[in-house]
Amino acid sequence: MDNQKFISRCEQLVKEYALDHLDKSDKVKEFDIFVVWSCKTLQNNKALLSTTLFDGMYYEITYNGDKEEFYFDAYKKFENKCIKA
């Protein structure tokens, strides 16, 4: 799968997931999806994405070119702190 087709599919998957998981009492918000990082190795692709929503979520999507399957992981950052050595 070429990179642009992969990224477009990833953006679609993230949008669908985010809309499905918004609080139902919230109005549907408009938001942007952006790619944090992506790579292609042989027939496989991987990307990390996030949105402009204030939900703290980020997404990892992998495409297995041998099996023509997408693997979708959704994460939420709970904490980020510096620990001095």
Helices and strands as residue ranges (DSSP letters): H 3-21, E 33-41, E 44-51, E 57-64, E 69-76
